[in-house]
């Protein structure tokens, strides 16, 4: 008999810890037995809803928001990412961009395509240094993962659809989700952040009823 786990996942494309968290989730998924099916449903979250359309230098944004040693901050993220198997180099992508349009495509994708599409956008942004506000880039990536390219272009040009995405992201914040990545398992419990592999493996055991939550 097949056993199932549902994960409601909140991430933002421009969040490096989300890149790490999903890499660790993938590692944990690979350790599950064949009789377990996992459905990952993606939800929009905006790290900074005020990011201008033309983008903003990430180092300047971080310095203004947090102060401190930005080099050390980014070096730590890179180190943790590489430990998770992600070849992250923060210098590849110096800019932060608004993420409404890619989120609109992700939430509009078929359920089984949402997670792969979100990871593809994040890889294009972080690992290839792409501008993820570029409509043609977004449509190309979406077309590689089940979308009709022209339909994708129409979707991200529709301000009603983008407003819906903004409302969903705001709702997530109003529900108390104030940091990402954020993973909800079977609508029962949640973990957040780029957790170690072992944390995800334990979450799976709890979700399957093999281990108590506390």
For each residue, the residues with C-beta under 8 A, 3 or more apart:
1: 35
2: 35 36 37
3: 35 36 37 208
4: 36 37 38 39
5: 36 37 38 39 185 186 204 207 208
6: 38 39 41 185 186 187
7: 25 38 39 40 41 183 184 185
8: 41 43 183 184 187
9: 22 40 41 42 43 115 118 181 182 183 184
10: 43 44 45 172 177 180 181 182 183
11: 15 18 21 22 42 45 118 122 180 181 182
12: 15 18 44 45 46 47 99 103 180
13: 18 99 102 103 118 121 122 125 132
14: 47 51 96 97 99 125 132
15: 11 12 18 19 47 180 181
16: 19 20 77 81 88 90 126
17: 20 21 77 180 181 193 194
18: 11 12 13 15 21 22 122 180 181 194
19: 15 16 22 23 81 86 88 122 126
20: 16 17 23 24 77 80 81 84 86 88 194
21: 11 17 18 24 25 180 181 183 193 194 195
22: 9 11 18 19 25 26 115 118 119 122 181
23: 19 20 26 27 81 84 85 86
24: 20 21 27 28 84 194 195 196 197 199 200
25: 7 21 22 28 29 40 183 200
26: 22 23 29 30
27: 23 24 30 31 84 85 197 200
28: 24 25 31 32 197 200 201 203 204
29: 25 26 32 38
30: 26 27
31: 27 28 201
32: 28 29 36 38 204
33: 36
34:
35: 1 2 3
36: 2 3 4 5 32 33 204 208
37: 2 3 4 5
38: 4 5 6 7 29 32
39: 4 5 6 7 111 112
40: 7 9 25 114 115
41: 6 7 8 9 111 114
42: 9 11 106 107 114 115 117 118
43: 8 9 10 107 168 172
44: 10 12 99 100 103 104 106 107 165 168 169 172
45: 10 11 12 169 172 173 177 180 182
46: 12 49 98 99 100 103 166 169
47: 12 14 15 99 180
48: 51 61 96
49: 46 98 166 169 170
50:
51: 14 48 55 56 61 96 97 98 99
52: 55 56 98
53: 98 133
54:
55: 51 52 95 96 97 98 131 133
56: 51 52 60 61 95 96
57: 60 61 94 95 96
58: 61 62 90 93 94 95 96
59: 62 63 70 74 94
60: 56 57 63 64
61: 48 51 56 57 58 64 65 96
62: 58 59 65 66 70 73
63: 59 60 66 67 70
64: 60 61
65: 61 62
66: 62 63 70 73
67: 63
68: 72 73
69: 72 73
70: 59 62 63 66 73 74
71: 74 75
72: 68 69 75 76
73: 62 66 68 69 70 76 77
74: 59 70 71 77 78 90
75: 71 72 78 79
76: 72 73 79 80
77: 16 17 20 73 74 80 81 88 90
78: 74 75 81 82 88 89 90
79: 75 76 82 83
80: 20 76 77 83 84 194
81: 16 19 20 23 77 78 84 86 87 88
82: 78 79 85 86 87 88
83: 79 80
84: 20 23 24 27 80 81 194
85: 23 27 82
86: 19 20 23 81 82 127
87: 81 82 127
88: 16 19 20 77 78 81 82 126 127
89: 78 92
90: 16 58 74 77 78 93
91: 94
92: 89 126 127 128 129
93: 58 90 125 126 129 130
94: 57 58 59 91 129
95: 55 56 57 58 131
96: 14 48 51 55 56 57 58 61
97: 14 51 55 125 131 132 133
98: 46 49 51 52 53 55 101 133
99: 12 13 14 44 46 47 51 102 103 132
100: 44 46 103 104 162 165 166
101: 98 104 105 132 133 135 138 156 162
102: 13 99 105 106 118 121 132 138
103: 12 13 44 46 99 100 106 107 165 169
104: 44 100 101 107 108 155 156 161 162 164 165
105: 101 102 108 109 117 121 138 142 147 152 155 156
106: 42 44 102 103 109 114 117 118 121
107: 42 43 44 103 104 114 165 168
108: 104 105 155 161
109: 105 106 113 114 117 142 145 146 147
110: 113 114 146
111: 39 41 114
112: 39 115 116
113: 109 110 116 117 145 146
114: 40 41 42 106 107 109 110 111 117 118
115: 9 22 40 42 112 118 119
116: 112 113 119 120 145
117: 42 105 106 109 113 114 120 121 141 142 145 146
118: 9 11 13 22 42 102 106 114 115 121 122
119: 22 115 116 122 123
120: 116 117 123 124 141 144 145
121: 13 102 105 106 117 118 124 125 132 138 141
122: 11 13 18 19 22 118 119 125 126
123: 119 120 126 127 128
124: 120 121 127 128 130 132 137 141
125: 13 14 93 97 121 122 128 129 130 132
126: 16 19 88 92 93 122 123 129
127: 86 87 88 92 123 124
128: 92 123 124 125
129: 92 93 94 125 126
130: 93 124 125 134 137
131: 55 95 97 134 137
132: 13 14 97 99 101 102 121 124 125 137 138
133: 53 55 97 98 101
134: 130 131 137 138
135: 101 138 139 153 156 157
136: 139 140 153
137: 124 130 131 132 134 140 141
138: 101 102 105 121 132 134 135 141 142 152 156
139: 135 136 142 143 147 149 150 152 153 156
140: 136 137 143 144 149
141: 117 120 121 124 137 138 144 145
142: 105 109 117 138 139 145 146 147 149 152
143: 139 140 147 148 149 152
144: 120 140 141
145: 109 113 116 117 120 141 142
146: 109 110 113 117 142
147: 105 109 139 142 143 151 152
148: 143 151 152
149: 139 140 142 143 152 153
150: 139 153 154
151: 147 148 154 155
152: 105 138 139 142 143 147 148 149 155 156
153: 135 136 139 149 150 156 157
154: 150 151 157 158
155: 104 105 108 151 152 158 161
156: 101 104 105 135 138 139 152 153 161 162
157: 135 153 154
158: 154 155 161 162
159: 162 163
160: 163 164
161: 104 108 155 156 158 164 165
162: 100 101 104 156 158 159 165 166
163: 159 160 166 167
164: 104 160 161 167 168
165: 44 100 103 104 107 161 162 168 169
166: 46 49 100 162 163 169 170
167: 163 164 170 171
168: 43 44 107 164 165 171 172
169: 44 45 46 49 103 165 166 172 173
170: 49 166 167 173 174
171: 167 168 174 175
172: 10 43 44 45 168 169 175 177
173: 45 169 170 176 177 178
174: 170 171
175: 171 172
176: 173
177: 10 45 172 173 180 182
178: 173
179: 182 192 193
180: 10 11 12 15 17 18 21 45 47 177 192
181: 9 10 11 15 17 18 21 22 192 193 194
182: 9 10 11 45 177 179 190 191 192
183: 7 8 9 10 21 25 190 191 192 203
184: 7 8 9 187 188 189 190
185: 5 6 7 188 189 190 191 203 204 206 207
186: 5 6 189 207
187: 6 8 184
188: 184 185 207 213
189: 184 185 186 203 206 213
190: 182 183 184 185
191: 182 183 185 195 199 200 203
192: 179 180 181 182 183 195
193: 17 21 179 181
194: 17 18 20 21 24 80 84 181
195: 21 24 191 192 199 200
196: 24 199 200
197: 24 27 28 200 201
198: 201 202
199: 24 191 195 196 202 203
200: 24 25 27 28 191 195 196 197 203 204
201: 28 31 197 198 204 205
202: 198 199 205 206 211
203: 28 183 185 189 191 199 200 206 207
204: 5 28 32 36 185 200 201 207 208
205: 201 202 208 210 211
206: 185 189 202 203 209 210 211 212 213
207: 5 185 186 188 203 204
208: 3 5 36 204 205
209: 206
210: 205 206
211: 202 205 206
212: 206
213: 188 189 206
214:
